[in-house]
Amino acid sequence: MESRCPEIQKEEIDDILKDFEGKQFEIIPALQAIQAKYGYVPPVFVKPLAEALRLFPSQVQGVMTFYAQFSMTPRGRNIVRVCRGTACHVRGGRSVLRTANRVLGLGDGETSEDLNFTLETVACLGACALSPVMTINRTYFGLMNPKKAETVLKTI
């Protein structure tokens, strides 16, 4: 698959990083600002961000890989998450995931070529009473089954 990293101009990088110059303890807000603009943290930002924050590039990379909220590859406009926690698993979460795999044509952690969808599994969505649970972006869908999951996914 070809790289989907957009051409990012130095001015764009400088514009985002100017507010974080020398503030090494603001690495997470800086990464969040980058991801908010691009939908992920393009690799081209690692070295300039490290320089702006007066950190090593390995420190920036370490934070990016430690926190699951940061993605280093483009993600879809619609993030579909299927819970694989105990309550969801016991109540049929695996069949909801299989349905999402089939409808979206994606495996866990994959993003569609058109950048419309990313499919992820998560350890818990914190809504065990509604299990099995699936989210699309920030909207929760509870008491899911394969038919409900297919209906919801086809309406996006």
Secondary structure, 3 states (H helix, E strand, C coil): CCCCCCCCCHHHHHHHHHHHCCCHHHHHHHHHHHHHHHCCCCHHHHHHHHHHHCCCHHHHHHHHHHCCCCCCCCCCCEEEEEECCHHHHHCCHHHHHHHHHHHHCCCCCCECCCCCEEEEEECCCCCHHHCCCEEECCEEECCCCHHHHHHHHHCC
